């Protein structure tokens, strides 16, 4: 009898916890168009440890998103349908010190949780401190004559965006094993 009572109380507590998070995610979705799995919130609420609590809430999130496949599709749709600002990303700003806006294209995640895609810079300039010149860095409009500088810049931008996408993946409850984002090639 005691075990039955414990089981019922546990189920009631879990239902309340699930309802609590579903309400939070509904509010987020209403406010910003997408609901995020927020590990910071779990830490604040004391639900980050032990790991089984965090895992259970992650499972609620997957359920909220409509299953793992839909969760992944929502993530890809979010990436491909948003214009991001580099200044909003600590991961990008750690690598470069100028601002630009970019869009992600051709995002694909394989069954090994490896993500590949391309970025397209839609707006941005780079001020060369050495020459005093200002160059457009919009994809397809390369104005930088020094190819070593250009390729170094593209590498750092790609790495910063890859790190940024990894963090966004975590907000969608996805643990990606590898992320590779490179500049979109314009013919």
KOLBALO-195684 format. One record per residue (C-alpha): residue number from 1; residue in one letter; x, y, z. Coordinates in pm, 1 decimal. Layout:
REM KOLBALO-195684
<atom seq="NUM" type="A" east="X" north="Y" up="Z"/>
...
REM end
This chain:
REM KOLBALO-195684
<atom seq="1" type="X" east="0.0" north="0.0" up="0.0"/>
<atom seq="2" type="X" east="285.6" north="240.6" up="89.6"/>
<atom seq="3" type="X" east="454.6" north="182.2" up="-245.3"/>
<atom seq="4" type="X" east="128.2" north="250.1" up="-429.0"/>
<atom seq="5" type="X" east="84.9" north="581.5" up="-244.5"/>
<atom seq="6" type="X" east="446.6" north="678.5" up="-321.5"/>
<atom seq="7" type="X" east="394.6" north="593.1" up="-688.2"/>
<atom seq="8" type="X" east="75.3" north="802.7" up="-707.5"/>
<atom seq="9" type="X" east="241.6" north="1100.1" up="-535.4"/>
<atom seq="10" type="X" east="542.1" north="1075.7" up="-768.4"/>
<atom seq="11" type="X" east="316.3" north="1069.1" up="-1076.1"/>
<atom seq="12" type="X" east="120.9" north="1371.3" up="-948.8"/>
<atom seq="13" type="X" east="445.3" north="1563.1" up="-885.7"/>
<atom seq="14" type="X" east="579.0" north="1474.0" up="-1232.1"/>
<atom seq="15" type="X" east="250.3" north="1581.4" up="-1394.7"/>
<atom seq="16" type="X" east="270.4" north="1917.2" up="-1215.9"/>
<atom seq="17" type="X" east="633.4" north="1961.3" up="-1322.5"/>
<atom seq="18" type="X" east="550.5" north="1873.0" up="-1682.1"/>
<atom seq="19" type="X" east="255.2" north="2114.2" up="-1682.9"/>
<atom seq="20" type="X" east="477.3" north="2385.5" up="-1532.8"/>
<atom seq="21" type="X" east="732.6" north="2353.5" up="-1814.2"/>
<atom seq="22" type="X" east="467.8" north="2323.3" up="-2084.4"/>
<atom seq="23" type="X" east="324.3" north="2657.3" up="-1964.3"/>
<atom seq="24" type="X" east="671.0" north="2817.0" up="-1974.9"/>
<atom seq="25" type="X" east="732.8" north="2685.4" up="-2326.5"/>
<atom seq="26" type="X" east="387.4" north="2801.0" up="-2439.1"/>
<atom seq="27" type="X" east="467.3" north="3151.3" up="-2310.6"/>
<atom seq="28" type="X" east="806.7" north="3151.5" up="-2484.3"/>
<atom seq="29" type="X" east="654.3" north="3034.5" up="-2809.9"/>
<atom seq="30" type="X" east="383.7" north="3300.3" up="-2790.7"/>
<atom seq="31" type="X" east="636.6" north="3574.2" up="-2711.1"/>
<atom seq="32" type="X" east="931.1" north="3484.5" up="-2937.2"/>
<atom seq="33" type="X" east="791.5" north="3227.7" up="-3180.7"/>
<atom seq="34" type="X" east="1000.4" north="2940.4" up="-3042.8"/>
<atom seq="35" type="X" east="1036.7" north="2754.6" up="-2713.8"/>
<atom seq="36" type="X" east="1384.8" north="2683.8" up="-2580.1"/>
<atom seq="37" type="X" east="1515.7" north="2415.0" up="-2347.4"/>
<atom seq="38" type="X" east="1684.4" north="2638.2" up="-2088.3"/>
<atom seq="39" type="X" east="1952.3" north="2469.1" up="-1876.9"/>
<atom seq="40" type="X" east="2010.7" north="2798.8" up="-1695.7"/>
<atom seq="41" type="X" east="1651.0" north="2794.0" up="-1573.3"/>
<atom seq="42" type="X" east="1693.4" north="2435.1" up="-1456.6"/>
<atom seq="43" type="X" east="1995.8" north="2542.1" up="-1252.5"/>
<atom seq="44" type="X" east="1803.7" north="2833.2" up="-1098.2"/>
<atom seq="45" type="X" east="1517.4" north="2602.2" up="-1003.9"/>
<atom seq="46" type="X" east="1752.4" north="2339.2" up="-858.4"/>
<atom seq="47" type="X" east="1650.0" north="2085.8" up="-1124.0"/>
<atom seq="48" type="X" east="1983.4" north="2054.8" up="-1306.8"/>
<atom seq="49" type="X" east="2119.3" north="1790.6" up="-1070.3"/>
<atom seq="50" type="X" east="2084.7" north="1499.0" up="-1039.7"/>
<atom seq="51" type="X" east="2108.6" north="1420.1" up="-1408.0"/>
<atom seq="52" type="X" east="1790.8" north="1209.1" up="-1410.7"/>
<atom seq="53" type="X" east="1583.3" north="1520.3" up="-1323.7"/>
<atom seq="54" type="X" east="1741.6" north="1714.5" up="-1608.9"/>
<atom seq="55" type="X" east="1691.0" north="1418.6" up="-1842.6"/>
<atom seq="56" type="X" east="1321.9" north="1394.2" up="-1747.4"/>
<atom seq="57" type="X" east="1268.4" north="1765.4" up="-1821.6"/>
<atom seq="58" type="X" east="1454.6" north="1723.7" up="-2152.1"/>
<atom seq="59" type="X" east="1212.1" north="1438.4" up="-2232.7"/>
<atom seq="60" type="X" east="922.8" north="1674.8" up="-2152.3"/>
<atom seq="61" type="X" east="1074.8" north="1925.8" up="-2394.0"/>
<atom seq="62" type="X" east="1106.9" north="1663.5" up="-2669.8"/>
<atom seq="63" type="X" east="743.9" north="1568.8" up="-2603.3"/>
<atom seq="64" type="X" east="644.4" north="1937.0" up="-2616.7"/>
<atom seq="65" type="X" east="823.8" north="1975.2" up="-2951.1"/>
<atom seq="66" type="X" east="633.1" north="1677.2" up="-3094.7"/>
<atom seq="67" type="X" east="909.2" north="1414.7" up="-3079.3"/>
<atom seq="68" type="X" east="1276.7" north="1403.5" up="-3173.7"/>
<atom seq="69" type="X" east="1224.4" north="1430.4" up="-3549.1"/>
<atom seq="70" type="X" east="1000.5" north="1734.6" up="-3514.5"/>
<atom seq="71" type="X" east="1242.1" north="1885.5" up="-3260.5"/>
<atom seq="72" type="X" east="1525.2" north="1856.8" up="-3514.9"/>
<atom seq="73" type="X" east="1306.5" north="1997.1" up="-3795.1"/>
<atom seq="74" type="X" east="1205.1" north="2294.4" up="-3575.9"/>
<atom seq="75" type="X" east="1574.1" north="2361.1" up="-3506.3"/>
<atom seq="76" type="X" east="1665.7" north="2351.7" up="-3876.1"/>
<atom seq="77" type="X" east="1366.8" north="2573.5" up="-3965.8"/>
<atom seq="78" type="X" east="1470.9" north="2822.0" up="-3697.5"/>
<atom seq="79" type="X" east="1826.9" north="2831.0" up="-3832.2"/>
<atom seq="80" type="X" east="1725.1" north="2869.7" up="-4195.9"/>
<atom seq="81" type="X" east="1446.3" north="3122.9" up="-4140.1"/>
<atom seq="82" type="X" east="1624.1" north="3369.6" up="-3912.8"/>
<atom seq="83" type="X" east="1865.2" north="3648.2" up="-3999.2"/>
<atom seq="84" type="X" east="2117.9" north="3654.8" up="-3717.8"/>
<atom seq="85" type="X" east="2328.4" north="3945.9" up="-3600.3"/>
<atom seq="86" type="X" east="2690.0" north="3858.9" up="-3515.2"/>
<atom seq="87" type="X" east="2689.8" north="4108.1" up="-3227.7"/>
<atom seq="88" type="X" east="2423.5" north="3895.0" up="-3055.4"/>
<atom seq="89" type="X" east="2664.2" north="3600.7" up="-3038.2"/>
<atom seq="90" type="X" east="2939.0" north="3580.0" up="-2780.1"/>
<atom seq="91" type="X" east="3083.7" north="3285.4" up="-2976.0"/>
<atom seq="92" type="X" east="3129.4" north="3497.5" up="-3288.8"/>
<atom seq="93" type="X" east="3248.5" north="3808.6" up="-3105.3"/>
<atom seq="94" type="X" east="3518.3" north="3599.7" up="-2932.5"/>
<atom seq="95" type="X" east="3670.4" north="3540.1" up="-3278.6"/>
<atom seq="96" type="X" east="3613.6" north="3864.6" up="-3469.1"/>
<atom seq="97" type="X" east="3559.8" north="4224.8" up="-3369.0"/>
<atom seq="98" type="X" east="3315.5" north="4353.8" up="-3628.3"/>
<atom seq="99" type="X" east="2943.9" north="4319.6" up="-3680.4"/>
<atom seq="100" type="X" east="2751.4" north="4164.4" up="-3967.6"/>
<atom seq="101" type="X" east="2417.4" north="3999.2" up="-4036.7"/>
<atom seq="102" type="X" east="2397.4" north="3650.2" up="-4177.3"/>
<atom seq="103" type="X" east="2157.9" north="3376.7" up="-4283.0"/>
<atom seq="104" type="X" east="2212.7" north="3001.6" up="-4268.4"/>
<atom seq="105" type="X" east="2140.6" north="2781.7" up="-4569.8"/>
<atom seq="106" type="X" east="2148.7" north="2411.6" up="-4659.8"/>
<atom seq="107" type="X" east="2148.3" north="2298.3" up="-4297.2"/>
<atom seq="108" type="X" east="2157.1" north="1920.5" up="-4263.6"/>
<atom seq="109" type="X" east="2197.2" north="1692.8" up="-3962.5"/>
<atom seq="110" type="X" east="2291.4" north="1329.8" up="-4017.3"/>
<atom seq="111" type="X" east="2213.6" north="1034.9" up="-3789.4"/>
<atom seq="112" type="X" east="2550.6" north="1081.1" up="-3612.4"/>
<atom seq="113" type="X" east="2428.9" north="1424.8" up="-3496.3"/>
<atom seq="114" type="X" east="2673.9" north="1603.3" up="-3726.1"/>
<atom seq="115" type="X" east="2550.8" north="1931.5" up="-3869.3"/>
<atom seq="116" type="X" east="2675.1" north="2089.8" up="-4189.6"/>
<atom seq="117" type="X" east="2556.5" north="2403.1" up="-4360.0"/>
<atom seq="118" type="X" east="2647.8" north="2733.5" up="-4518.1"/>
<atom seq="119" type="X" east="2628.5" north="3094.2" up="-4411.9"/>
<atom seq="120" type="X" east="2549.3" north="3390.6" up="-4631.4"/>
<atom seq="121" type="X" east="2647.0" north="3735.7" up="-4506.4"/>
<atom seq="122" type="X" east="2364.5" north="3971.8" up="-4602.5"/>
<atom seq="123" type="X" east="2508.5" north="4289.0" up="-4448.6"/>
<atom seq="124" type="X" east="2842.6" north="4392.9" up="-4308.2"/>
<atom seq="125" type="X" east="3169.2" north="4575.4" up="-4353.4"/>
<atom seq="126" type="X" east="3520.7" north="4525.1" up="-4220.9"/>
<atom seq="127" type="X" east="3748.1" north="4815.0" up="-4136.9"/>
<atom seq="128" type="X" east="4112.7" north="4728.0" up="-4204.4"/>
<atom seq="129" type="X" east="4306.3" north="4900.3" up="-3926.7"/>
<atom seq="130" type="X" east="4634.1" north="4871.8" up="-4122.6"/>
<atom seq="131" type="X" east="4517.8" north="5043.3" up="-4442.6"/>
<atom seq="132" type="X" east="4227.3" north="5248.0" up="-4307.4"/>
<atom seq="133" type="X" east="4006.9" north="5103.4" up="-4583.2"/>
<atom seq="134" type="X" east="3652.1" north="4974.2" up="-4534.5"/>
<atom seq="135" type="X" east="3548.3" north="4660.2" up="-4723.2"/>
<atom seq="136" type="X" east="3213.3" north="4497.3" up="-4783.0"/>
<atom seq="137" type="X" east="3206.2" north="4141.6" up="-4651.9"/>
<atom seq="138" type="X" east="2867.2" north="4056.6" up="-4803.1"/>
<atom seq="139" type="X" east="2885.1" north="3707.7" up="-4954.1"/>
<atom seq="140" type="X" east="2959.2" north="3732.2" up="-5325.8"/>
<atom seq="141" type="X" east="3096.0" north="4087.6" up="-5300.3"/>
<atom seq="142" type="X" east="3453.8" north="4021.2" up="-5188.1"/>
<atom seq="143" type="X" east="3639.4" north="4353.5" up="-5191.6"/>
<atom seq="144" type="X" east="3941.6" north="4230.9" up="-4996.5"/>
<atom seq="145" type="X" east="4246.7" north="4209.0" up="-5224.3"/>
<atom seq="146" type="X" east="4469.2" north="4016.3" up="-4984.6"/>
<atom seq="147" type="X" east="4344.8" north="3659.9" up="-5025.4"/>
<atom seq="148" type="X" east="4524.6" north="3535.4" up="-4711.7"/>
<atom seq="149" type="X" east="4335.6" north="3795.6" up="-4507.0"/>
<atom seq="150" type="X" east="4011.0" north="3706.4" up="-4682.3"/>
<atom seq="151" type="X" east="4046.2" north="3331.2" up="-4619.1"/>
<atom seq="152" type="X" east="4156.4" north="3384.7" up="-4258.5"/>
<atom seq="153" type="X" east="3850.2" north="3603.6" up="-4203.2"/>
<atom seq="154" type="X" east="3616.3" north="3349.3" up="-4364.4"/>
<atom seq="155" type="X" east="3764.8" north="3072.4" up="-4149.0"/>
<atom seq="156" type="X" east="3718.8" north="3269.3" up="-3825.1"/>
<atom seq="157" type="X" east="3364.2" north="3370.6" up="-3920.9"/>
<atom seq="158" type="X" east="3276.8" north="3007.4" up="-4004.2"/>
<atom seq="159" type="X" east="3422.5" north="2878.5" up="-3677.4"/>
<atom seq="160" type="X" east="3239.1" north="3146.5" up="-3477.9"/>
<atom seq="161" type="X" east="2909.7" north="3069.5" up="-3650.3"/>
<atom seq="162" type="X" east="2966.5" north="2695.1" up="-3595.4"/>
<atom seq="163" type="X" east="3013.7" north="2757.2" up="-3221.2"/>
<atom seq="164" type="X" east="2702.9" north="2979.0" up="-3222.1"/>
<atom seq="165" type="X" east="2495.5" north="2707.5" up="-3392.7"/>
<atom seq="166" type="X" east="2618.3" north="2453.4" up="-3136.0"/>
<atom seq="167" type="X" east="2482.4" north="2677.9" up="-2858.5"/>
<atom seq="168" type="X" east="2151.4" north="2724.7" up="-3037.5"/>
<atom seq="169" type="X" east="2131.8" north="2345.9" up="-3070.5"/>
<atom seq="170" type="X" east="2161.5" north="2317.6" up="-2691.8"/>
<atom seq="171" type="X" east="1870.2" north="2561.7" up="-2658.4"/>
<atom seq="172" type="X" east="1669.4" north="2318.8" up="-2869.2"/>
<atom seq="173" type="X" east="1776.7" north="2031.6" up="-2643.7"/>
<atom seq="174" type="X" east="2011.7" north="1890.7" up="-2909.6"/>
<atom seq="175" type="X" east="2363.7" north="1774.0" up="-2836.0"/>
<atom seq="176" type="X" east="2547.5" north="1795.6" up="-3166.8"/>
<atom seq="177" type="X" east="2870.3" north="1597.9" up="-3208.1"/>
<atom seq="178" type="X" east="3010.1" north="1813.1" up="-3488.1"/>
<atom seq="179" type="X" east="2912.8" north="2143.1" up="-3651.1"/>
<atom seq="180" type="X" east="3072.1" north="2273.5" up="-3970.6"/>
<atom seq="181" type="X" east="2937.1" north="2595.4" up="-4122.7"/>
<atom seq="182" type="X" east="3121.4" north="2742.9" up="-4421.4"/>
<atom seq="183" type="X" east="3059.4" north="3040.4" up="-4648.8"/>
<atom seq="184" type="X" east="2799.7" north="2986.6" up="-4918.0"/>
<atom seq="185" type="X" east="2964.5" north="2977.2" up="-5259.4"/>
<atom seq="186" type="X" east="2810.4" north="3217.6" up="-5507.2"/>
<atom seq="187" type="X" east="2862.3" north="3119.1" up="-5872.0"/>
REM end
